[in-house]
Amino acid sequence: MNLLRAASLISILTLASRITGLMREQMQAAMFGAGAMSDAFLVAFRIPNMLRRLFAEGAFSQAFVPVLAATYAKEGEQATHRLIDAVATVLLWALVVTCVIGVVGAPVLVWLLGSGMPDEGQQASVVMTRWMFPYIGCMSMVALSAGILNTWKRFLIPAATPVLLNMSVLAAGWWLTPYMERWGYPGIYAMALGVMLGGLLQLAIQIPVLRRIGVRPRLAFTPGGVRASAEHPGVGNVLKQMGPALLGVGVAQLSLLINTQISSHIAVGATSWLNYADRLMEFPMALLGVALAAVLTPQLSAAQAKGDEAQYSDMLDWGLRMVLLFGLPCAAALLLFAEPLVAVLYHRKAFLPADVVETARAVMGWGVGLLGLLAVKVLAPGFYARQETRTPVRIAIAVLALTQVLNVFFVPLVGVAGLALSIGVGALVNAFWLMRGLRKLGSYKPAPGWVRFSIKVVIASAALGALLQQLSWRVDWIALAATEGQRALLMAASLGAAALLYFSLLALMGLRLRQFIRRV
């Protein structure tokens, strides 16, 4: 398998997801601005989304995929099928219980995340939380499917699936909002209905693909079947690995919960500013971080199962080089071209110039730590593939404490941007400690050529950043709102020129993309 080609496929499909996600955010910004109702929806959506990252794409995937890959490599398909059936059954019934608790406990959950919202916003957030909470059930089963398909090297559907959520929310927002208002509900409730529809569609599209490759889970619905599934040794192994992973991912989600709570007290609209900035940070995370994690985790697990330490280290080295090659210019763009990006993407109708300024400051905060956030996506699987979850957990707890200490200093100085800046600095520290841990274990030995490679990337990124900074200073991007088409074309030309300059300089220095082709 060509790792670069697989990662590129996932990047392209994930880019489609992020573009439609951006369109969803643009619709929300234009229709609802950065006010109380927008904050209410974001808090409500963050609750199932946080649990999705915690249980589904987070701890569960980190525990399940290495066990699945090891079982497939060592014991064959029949044993792997039995593992899939047992894990899917236990997961299903755990999700049923979780969803019931979430719907009943929605007022408490909303208070934990957004106690600073006005009463109207809190009430609306409780309603939307109850409507959207079953989304966590759909997405957890989708995460199970994605782990299976990625292990079978079927990357297309897992990468393309998120587009369905964004398209559903877009359709519901544009079409249902007038009807919701006519029926006496806040218009933004339409987006909550779109989220639930998107979750159902994402789950439905998995079933034919799993059936086609012969790994569709057979779920047990009788007490005896559920008991037998729970007693399967593979389920116990997944749960054993999931415990520390749950703690590690839970620390990250706790940090998100704290930041959401803090933002709700900074100002009305602050939660929205942070969310819109996060959307821009998610573009490089999706194009690179998500793609690398999806490709590397099952391959690292397979290399570990075979005892191939050289291939293990080589894949980690390749992933880190990709992070620097593509992550550093993206970080420069977020730091030096933030206001033009925010103005072009969000500045219209209910989204005001003041919202542009505050959101751009938060984008710059994310830019500081982007390399750390990306590197963690490569380095953490280096531990999970070895089924060694304790070290990442200990590091995550220390980074959580560090992040909150940084919040005490940064938030009073720069407001909501301080929340993004604290997470970014924490991510850099996280990546450094993970790297040091892997080197101590002997799992990662940097290949020769890092110094020359880094110098070339830094020089090209500096040139890219200088160009974007001049374009940001010399053009009044907010004033160009009167000619949106011209503003969008100017931004596209600016980014295109910066990318051309970057890759041209790399080529002149002898660095070409074909050097990064890896086959496993």
VEXDREN-2710 file (C-alpha; in Angstrom, 1 decimal):
% VEXDREN-2710
k/r/px/py/pz
1/MET/0.0/0.0/0.0
2/ASN/1.3/3.5/-0.9
3/LEU/1.0/5.5/2.3
4/LEU/1.3/8.9/0.6
5/ARG/-1.5/7.9/-1.9
6/ALA/-3.8/6.6/0.9
7/ALA/-3.1/9.7/3.0
8/SER/-3.8/11.9/0.0
9/LEU/-7.1/10.2/-0.7
10/ILE/-8.2/10.7/2.9
11/SER/-7.0/14.3/2.8
12/ILE/-9.0/15.1/-0.3
13/LEU/-12.2/13.5/1.1
14/THR/-11.7/15.1/4.5
15/LEU/-11.1/18.4/2.7
16/ALA/-14.5/18.0/1.1
17/SER/-15.9/17.4/4.6
18/ARG/-14.3/20.5/5.9
19/ILE/-15.4/22.6/3.0
20/THR/-19.0/21.6/3.5
21/GLY/-18.5/22.1/7.3
22/LEU/-17.2/25.6/6.5
23/MET/-20.3/26.2/4.4
24/ARG/-22.4/25.1/7.4
25/GLU/-20.6/27.6/9.6
26/GLN/-21.0/30.3/7.0
27/MET/-24.7/29.7/6.9
28/GLN/-24.9/29.8/10.7
29/ALA/-22.8/33.0/10.9
30/ALA/-24.9/34.7/8.2
31/MET/-28.3/33.6/9.6
32/PHE/-27.7/33.8/13.3
33/GLY/-24.4/35.8/13.7
34/ALA/-22.5/35.4/17.0
35/GLY/-25.3/36.0/19.5
36/ALA/-27.1/34.1/22.3
37/MET/-28.9/31.6/20.0
38/SER/-25.7/30.8/18.1
39/ASP/-23.9/30.2/21.4
40/ALA/-26.8/28.0/22.5
41/PHE/-26.6/25.8/19.5
42/LEU/-22.8/25.5/19.7
43/VAL/-23.0/24.5/23.4
44/ALA/-25.8/21.9/22.6
45/PHE/-23.9/20.5/19.7
46/ARG/-20.6/20.4/21.6
47/ILE/-22.1/18.0/24.2
48/PRO/-22.7/15.0/21.8
49/ASN/-19.7/16.0/19.8
50/MET/-17.5/16.0/22.9
51/LEU/-18.8/12.5/23.8
52/ARG/-18.3/11.4/20.2
53/ARG/-14.6/12.4/20.5
54/LEU/-14.4/10.9/23.9
55/PHE/-16.0/7.5/23.4
56/ALA/-16.2/7.0/19.6
57/GLU/-13.3/8.5/17.6
58/GLY/-11.3/9.0/20.8
59/ALA/-10.8/6.3/23.4
60/PHE/-12.8/3.6/21.6
61/SER/-10.9/3.9/18.3
62/GLN/-7.5/4.1/20.1
63/ALA/-8.3/0.9/22.0
64/PHE/-10.2/-1.0/19.3
65/VAL/-8.1/-0.5/16.2
66/PRO/-4.8/-1.9/17.6
67/VAL/-6.6/-4.9/19.1
68/LEU/-8.5/-5.5/15.8
69/ALA/-5.3/-5.2/13.7
70/ALA/-3.4/-7.5/16.0
71/THR/-6.2/-10.1/16.0
72/TYR/-6.4/-9.9/12.2
73/ALA/-2.6/-10.3/11.8
74/LYS/-2.2/-13.1/14.3
75/GLU/-5.4/-15.1/14.4
76/GLY/-7.0/-14.6/10.9
77/GLU/-10.4/-13.5/9.7
78/GLN/-12.7/-15.9/11.6
79/ALA/-11.4/-14.8/15.0
80/THR/-11.5/-11.2/13.8
81/HIS/-15.2/-11.5/12.9
82/ARG/-16.1/-12.9/16.3
83/LEU/-14.3/-10.0/17.9
84/ILE/-16.2/-7.5/15.7
85/ASP/-19.6/-9.0/16.6
86/ALA/-18.8/-9.0/20.3
87/VAL/-17.5/-5.5/20.4
88/ALA/-20.4/-4.1/18.3
89/THR/-23.0/-5.7/20.6
90/VAL/-21.5/-4.4/23.8
91/LEU/-21.0/-0.9/22.2
92/LEU/-24.6/-0.8/21.0
93/TRP/-26.2/-1.5/24.4
94/ALA/-23.7/0.9/26.2
95/LEU/-24.8/3.6/23.8
96/VAL/-28.5/3.0/24.5
97/VAL/-27.9/3.6/28.2
98/THR/-25.7/6.6/27.5
99/CYS/-28.3/8.3/25.2
100/VAL/-31.1/7.8/27.8
101/ILE/-29.0/9.4/30.5
102/GLY/-27.9/12.2/28.3
103/VAL/-31.5/13.2/27.3
104/VAL/-32.7/13.1/30.9
105/GLY/-29.6/15.0/32.2
106/ALA/-29.5/17.6/29.5
107/PRO/-30.0/20.6/31.9
108/VAL/-27.0/19.6/34.0
109/LEU/-24.8/19.1/30.9
110/VAL/-25.7/22.5/29.5
111/TRP/-25.0/24.2/32.8
112/LEU/-21.6/22.5/33.0
113/LEU/-20.6/23.8/29.6
114/GLY/-22.4/27.2/29.4
115/SER/-23.6/28.5/32.7
116/GLY/-22.6/32.0/31.6
117/MET/-25.3/32.1/28.8
118/PRO/-28.5/34.1/29.4
119/ASP/-31.6/32.2/30.5
120/GLU/-33.0/32.2/27.0
121/GLY/-29.9/30.7/25.6
122/GLN/-29.7/28.0/28.3
123/GLN/-33.3/26.9/27.7
124/ALA/-32.8/26.7/24.0
125/SER/-29.6/24.8/24.5
126/VAL/-31.3/22.2/26.7
127/VAL/-34.0/21.5/24.0
128/MET/-31.4/21.2/21.3
129/THR/-29.2/18.9/23.4
130/ARG/-32.1/16.5/23.9
131/TRP/-32.8/16.6/20.1
132/MET/-29.2/15.9/19.2
133/PHE/-28.0/13.5/21.9
134/PRO/-28.8/10.3/20.0
135/TYR/-26.3/11.6/17.5
136/ILE/-23.5/10.1/19.8
137/GLY/-25.1/6.7/19.3
138/CYS/-25.0/6.9/15.5
139/MET/-21.4/8.3/15.5
140/SER/-20.0/5.7/17.9
141/MET/-21.3/2.9/15.6
142/VAL/-19.8/4.8/12.6
143/ALA/-16.4/4.9/14.5
144/LEU/-16.6/1.1/14.9
145/SER/-17.2/0.8/11.1
146/ALA/-14.4/3.2/10.3
147/GLY/-11.9/1.2/12.4
148/ILE/-12.9/-2.0/10.6
149/LEU/-12.8/-0.4/7.1
150/ASN/-9.4/1.3/7.8
151/THR/-8.0/-2.0/9.0
152/TRP/-9.2/-3.6/5.8
153/LYS/-7.5/-0.7/3.9
154/ARG/-10.9/0.6/2.7
155/PHE/-10.3/4.4/3.4
156/LEU/-12.9/5.9/1.1
157/ILE/-16.2/5.6/3.0
158/PRO/-14.8/6.6/6.5
159/ALA/-13.2/9.7/5.0
160/ALA/-16.2/10.7/2.9
161/THR/-18.9/10.0/5.5
162/PRO/-18.7/13.4/7.4
163/VAL/-19.9/15.2/4.3
164/LEU/-23.4/13.8/4.9
165/LEU/-23.6/15.5/8.3
166/ASN/-22.7/18.9/6.9
167/MET/-25.0/18.6/3.9
168/SER/-27.9/17.5/6.2
169/VAL/-27.4/20.6/8.5
170/LEU/-27.1/22.9/5.5
171/ALA/-30.3/21.6/3.9
172/ALA/-32.2/21.7/7.3
173/GLY/-30.9/25.2/8.0
174/TRP/-31.9/26.7/4.7
175/TRP/-35.1/24.8/4.3
176/LEU/-36.5/24.3/7.8
177/THR/-35.6/27.6/9.5
178/PRO/-38.5/29.6/8.2
179/TYR/-40.9/26.8/9.1
180/MET/-39.5/26.5/12.6
181/GLU/-40.0/30.2/13.1
182/ARG/-43.5/30.0/11.7
183/TRP/-44.3/27.2/14.2
184/GLY/-43.1/29.3/17.1
185/TYR/-39.6/27.8/17.6
186/PRO/-36.3/29.6/17.3
187/GLY/-35.0/29.1/13.7
188/ILE/-31.7/27.7/14.8
189/TYR/-33.6/24.5/16.0
190/ALA/-33.6/23.5/12.4
191/MET/-29.9/22.9/12.6
192/ALA/-30.3/20.6/15.5
193/LEU/-32.7/18.5/13.4
194/GLY/-30.2/18.5/10.6
195/VAL/-27.5/17.1/13.0
196/MET/-29.7/14.1/13.9
197/LEU/-30.5/13.4/10.3
198/GLY/-26.9/13.6/9.3
199/GLY/-26.0/11.0/12.0
200/LEU/-28.6/8.6/10.7
201/LEU/-27.3/9.0/7.1
202/GLN/-23.7/8.5/8.1
203/LEU/-24.6/5.2/9.9
204/ALA/-26.8/4.0/7.0
205/ILE/-24.0/4.4/4.4
206/GLN/-21.7/2.1/6.4
207/ILE/-23.9/-1.0/6.2
208/PRO/-23.6/-1.9/2.5
209/VAL/-19.8/-1.5/2.5
210/LEU/-19.3/-3.7/5.6
211/ARG/-21.6/-6.3/4.0
212/ARG/-19.7/-6.2/0.7
213/ILE/-16.4/-7.1/2.4
214/GLY/-18.1/-9.7/4.7
215/VAL/-17.5/-8.0/8.0
216/ARG/-20.9/-6.5/8.9
217/PRO/-21.3/-7.0/12.7
218/ARG/-24.0/-9.5/13.8
219/LEU/-25.6/-7.8/16.8
220/ALA/-27.0/-9.8/19.8
221/PHE/-30.4/-8.7/21.2
222/THR/-31.0/-11.4/23.7
223/PRO/-29.7/-11.4/27.3
224/GLY/-27.7/-14.5/26.6
225/GLY/-26.2/-13.1/23.5
226/VAL/-25.3/-9.8/25.2
227/ARG/-23.7/-11.8/28.1
228/ALA/-21.7/-13.9/25.7
229/SER/-20.4/-10.8/23.9
230/ALA/-19.4/-9.2/27.1
231/GLU/-17.4/-12.3/28.1
232/HIS/-15.5/-12.4/24.8
233/PRO/-11.8/-12.0/25.7
234/GLY/-11.3/-9.4/23.0
235/VAL/-13.9/-7.2/24.5
236/GLY/-12.1/-7.3/27.8
237/ASN/-8.9/-6.5/26.0
238/VAL/-10.5/-3.5/24.3
239/LEU/-12.0/-2.3/27.6
240/LYS/-8.6/-2.7/29.3
241/GLN/-6.9/-0.6/26.7
242/MET/-9.9/1.8/26.6
243/GLY/-9.6/2.7/30.3
244/PRO/-6.3/4.7/30.1
245/ALA/-7.2/5.9/26.6
246/LEU/-10.6/7.2/28.0
247/LEU/-8.7/9.1/30.7
248/GLY/-6.3/10.6/28.2
249/VAL/-9.0/11.6/25.7
250/GLY/-11.2/12.7/28.6
251/VAL/-8.5/15.1/29.7
252/ALA/-8.6/16.8/26.3
253/GLN/-12.4/16.9/26.4
254/LEU/-12.3/18.3/29.9
255/SER/-10.1/21.1/28.6
256/LEU/-12.6/21.8/25.9
257/LEU/-15.4/21.8/28.5
258/ILE/-13.5/24.3/30.7
259/ASN/-12.7/26.5/27.7
260/THR/-16.4/26.5/26.6
261/GLN/-17.4/27.5/30.1
262/ILE/-14.8/30.3/30.3
263/SER/-15.8/31.6/26.9
264/SER/-19.5/31.8/28.0
265/HIS/-18.4/34.3/30.7
266/ILE/-16.1/36.4/28.5
267/ALA/-18.8/38.0/26.3
268/VAL/-21.9/37.2/24.4
269/GLY/-20.7/35.6/21.2
270/ALA/-17.3/34.5/22.5
271/THR/-18.2/30.8/22.2
272/SER/-19.1/31.5/18.6
273/TRP/-15.9/33.3/17.9
274/LEU/-13.9/30.4/19.3
275/ASN/-15.9/27.9/17.3
276/TYR/-15.5/29.8/14.0
277/ALA/-11.8/30.0/14.6
278/ASP/-11.7/26.3/15.4
279/ARG/-13.2/25.6/12.0
280/LEU/-10.3/27.3/10.2
281/MET/-7.8/25.3/12.3
282/GLU/-9.7/22.1/11.4
283/PHE/-8.7/22.5/7.7
284/PRO/-5.0/21.6/8.2
285/MET/-6.0/19.2/10.9
286/ALA/-8.3/17.4/8.5
287/LEU/-6.0/17.5/5.5
288/LEU/-3.0/16.2/7.4
289/GLY/-3.6/15.2/11.0
290/VAL/-6.7/13.1/10.5
291/ALA/-5.4/11.5/7.3
292/LEU/-2.1/10.6/8.9
293/ALA/-3.7/9.1/12.0
294/ALA/-6.2/7.1/10.0
295/VAL/-3.4/5.6/7.7
296/LEU/-0.7/5.1/10.3
297/THR/-2.6/3.6/13.2
298/PRO/-3.5/0.2/11.6
299/GLN/-0.2/0.0/9.8
300/LEU/1.8/0.7/13.0
301/SER/-0.3/-1.9/14.8
302/ALA/0.4/-4.4/12.1
303/ALA/4.2/-3.6/12.2
304/GLN/4.1/-4.0/16.0
305/ALA/2.3/-7.4/15.7
306/LYS/5.0/-8.6/13.2
307/GLY/7.8/-7.2/15.4
308/ASP/9.1/-5.0/12.6
309/GLU/10.7/-2.2/14.6
310/ALA/12.5/-0.7/11.6
311/GLN/9.3/-0.2/9.7
312/TYR/7.6/1.1/12.8
313/SER/10.2/3.8/13.2
314/ASP/10.3/4.6/9.5
315/MET/6.5/5.2/9.4
316/LEU/6.7/7.5/12.4
317/ASP/9.5/9.4/10.8
318/TRP/7.6/9.8/7.5
319/GLY/4.5/11.1/9.4
320/LEU/6.6/13.7/11.3
321/ARG/8.2/14.9/8.1
322/MET/4.8/15.3/6.5
323/VAL/3.7/17.3/9.5
324/LEU/6.6/19.8/9.1
325/LEU/6.3/19.9/5.3
326/PHE/2.6/20.8/5.2
327/GLY/2.0/22.0/8.8
328/LEU/4.5/24.8/9.1
329/PRO/3.2/26.8/6.0
330/CYS/-0.4/26.3/7.3
331/ALA/0.7/27.6/10.7
332/ALA/2.2/30.7/9.1
333/ALA/-1.0/31.3/7.2
334/LEU/-3.1/31.1/10.3
335/LEU/-0.8/33.5/12.1
336/LEU/-0.2/36.1/9.4
337/PHE/-3.3/35.9/7.2
338/ALA/-6.0/35.3/9.9
339/GLU/-8.1/38.5/9.3
340/PRO/-8.4/38.0/5.5
341/LEU/-9.4/34.4/6.0
342/VAL/-12.1/35.2/8.6
343/ALA/-13.4/38.3/6.6
344/VAL/-13.8/36.4/3.4
345/LEU/-15.4/33.3/4.9
346/TYR/-17.7/34.8/7.6
347/HIS/-18.1/38.6/7.2
348/ARG/-21.7/39.0/5.9
349/LYS/-25.2/39.8/7.2
350/ALA/-25.3/39.1/11.0
351/PHE/-21.5/38.6/11.3
352/LEU/-20.1/42.0/12.0
353/PRO/-16.6/43.6/11.6
354/ALA/-16.1/43.3/15.4
355/ASP/-16.8/39.6/15.1
356/VAL/-14.2/39.3/12.4
357/VAL/-11.5/40.9/14.6
358/GLU/-12.2/38.7/17.6
359/THR/-12.4/35.5/15.5
360/ALA/-9.2/36.4/13.7
361/ARG/-7.3/36.8/17.0
362/ALA/-8.5/33.3/18.1
363/VAL/-7.3/31.9/14.7
364/MET/-3.9/33.3/15.4
365/GLY/-3.9/31.6/18.8
366/TRP/-4.5/28.3/17.0
367/GLY/-1.7/29.0/14.6
368/VAL/0.8/29.1/17.4
369/GLY/0.2/25.5/18.3
370/LEU/-0.8/24.0/15.0
371/LEU/2.4/22.0/14.6
372/GLY/2.0/20.5/18.0
373/LEU/-1.6/19.6/17.3
374/LEU/-0.6/17.9/14.1
375/ALA/2.4/16.1/15.6
376/VAL/0.3/14.6/18.4
377/LYS/-1.9/12.9/15.7
378/VAL/1.3/11.1/14.5
379/LEU/3.0/10.5/17.8
380/ALA/0.1/9.3/19.9
381/PRO/-0.7/6.3/17.6
382/GLY/3.0/5.4/18.1
383/PHE/2.0/4.5/21.7
384/TYR/-1.5/3.2/21.0
385/ALA/-0.3/0.7/18.4
386/ARG/2.0/-0.8/21.0
387/GLN/-1.1/-0.9/23.3
388/GLU/0.8/1.4/25.7
389/THR/-1.7/4.0/26.8
390/ARG/-0.4/5.1/30.2
391/THR/2.3/7.4/28.9
392/PRO/0.0/9.5/26.7
393/VAL/-2.5/9.7/29.6
394/ARG/0.1/11.0/32.0
395/ILE/1.2/13.6/29.5
396/ALA/-2.3/14.6/28.8
397/ILE/-3.1/15.2/32.5
398/ALA/0.1/17.3/32.8
399/VAL/-0.8/19.3/29.7
400/LEU/-4.3/19.9/31.0
401/ALA/-2.9/21.5/34.2
402/LEU/-0.5/23.5/32.1
403/THR/-3.2/24.8/29.8
404/GLN/-5.3/26.0/32.7
405/VAL/-2.3/27.8/34.2
406/LEU/-1.7/29.5/30.8
407/ASN/-5.4/30.5/30.6
408/VAL/-4.9/32.5/33.9
409/PHE/-2.3/34.5/32.1
410/PHE/-3.5/34.7/28.5
411/VAL/-7.3/35.2/28.8
412/PRO/-7.1/38.5/30.8
413/LEU/-4.5/39.8/28.3
414/VAL/-6.1/38.8/24.9
415/GLY/-9.6/37.5/25.8
416/VAL/-11.1/34.6/23.9
417/ALA/-7.9/34.3/21.8
418/GLY/-6.1/33.3/25.0
419/LEU/-8.1/30.1/25.1
420/ALA/-6.9/29.0/21.7
421/LEU/-3.3/30.2/22.5
422/SER/-3.2/28.1/25.7
423/ILE/-4.3/25.0/23.9
424/GLY/-1.8/25.6/21.2
425/VAL/1.1/26.0/23.6
426/GLY/0.0/22.9/25.5
427/ALA/-0.1/20.9/22.3
428/LEU/3.5/21.8/21.5
429/VAL/4.5/20.6/25.0
430/ASN/2.4/17.5/24.5
431/ALA/4.1/16.7/21.2
432/PHE/7.6/17.2/22.7
433/TRP/6.9/14.9/25.6
434/LEU/5.4/12.2/23.3
435/MET/8.4/12.4/21.0
436/ARG/10.8/12.0/24.0
437/GLY/8.8/9.0/25.3
438/LEU/8.9/7.2/21.9
439/ARG/12.7/7.8/21.7
440/LYS/13.2/6.4/25.2
441/LEU/11.2/3.3/24.3
442/GLY/13.4/2.9/21.2
443/SER/10.3/2.9/19.0
444/TYR/11.4/6.0/17.1
445/LYS/14.8/6.7/15.7
446/PRO/15.0/9.8/13.5
447/ALA/16.2/9.0/10.0
448/PRO/19.2/11.0/8.6
449/GLY/18.6/14.3/6.9
450/TRP/16.3/16.1/9.3
451/VAL/18.5/19.2/9.7
452/ARG/18.7/19.9/5.9
453/PHE/15.1/19.0/5.5
454/SER/14.0/21.4/8.3
455/ILE/16.1/24.3/7.0
456/LYS/14.5/24.0/3.5
457/VAL/11.0/24.0/4.9
458/VAL/11.6/26.9/7.3
459/ILE/13.1/29.1/4.5
460/ALA/10.2/28.4/2.2
461/SER/7.6/28.9/5.0
462/ALA/9.3/32.2/5.9
463/ALA/8.9/33.4/2.3
464/LEU/5.3/32.3/2.2
465/GLY/4.6/34.1/5.5
466/ALA/6.2/37.3/4.4
467/LEU/4.0/37.4/1.3
468/LEU/0.8/36.7/3.2
469/GLN/1.6/39.3/5.8
470/GLN/2.1/42.0/3.2
471/LEU/-1.2/41.1/1.5
472/SER/-2.9/41.2/4.9
473/TRP/-1.6/44.6/5.7
474/ARG/-2.0/46.3/2.3
475/VAL/-5.6/45.3/1.6
476/ASP/-8.6/46.4/3.6
477/TRP/-10.4/43.0/3.6
478/ILE/-13.3/44.1/5.8
479/ALA/-14.1/47.1/3.5
480/LEU/-14.2/44.8/0.5
481/ALA/-17.4/43.3/1.9
482/ALA/-19.3/45.4/-0.7
483/THR/-17.7/43.3/-3.5
484/GLU/-17.8/39.8/-2.1
485/GLY/-16.8/38.1/-5.4
486/GLN/-13.8/40.3/-5.8
487/ARG/-12.7/39.7/-2.2
488/ALA/-13.0/35.9/-2.6
489/LEU/-11.1/35.9/-5.8
490/LEU/-8.4/38.1/-4.2
491/MET/-8.0/35.7/-1.3
492/ALA/-7.9/32.7/-3.6
493/ALA/-5.2/34.4/-5.7
494/SER/-3.2/35.3/-2.6
495/LEU/-3.3/31.8/-1.2
496/GLY/-2.5/30.3/-4.7
497/ALA/0.5/32.7/-5.1
498/ALA/1.8/31.8/-1.6
499/ALA/1.5/28.0/-2.3
500/LEU/3.2/28.4/-5.6
501/LEU/6.0/30.4/-4.0
502/TYR/6.4/27.8/-1.2
503/PHE/6.6/24.7/-3.4
504/SER/8.7/26.5/-6.0
505/LEU/11.3/27.4/-3.4
506/LEU/11.3/23.8/-2.1
507/ALA/11.8/22.5/-5.7
508/LEU/14.7/24.9/-6.2
509/MET/16.3/23.6/-3.0
510/GLY/15.9/20.0/-4.3
511/LEU/12.9/18.9/-2.2
512/ARG/10.1/17.2/-4.1
513/LEU/6.9/15.4/-3.1
514/ARG/7.8/12.2/-4.8
515/GLN/10.6/11.8/-2.2
516/PHE/7.8/11.0/0.4
517/ILE/6.2/8.0/-1.3
518/ARG/6.2/5.1/1.1
519/ARG/4.9/1.6/0.5
520/VAL/4.0/-1.0/3.1
END
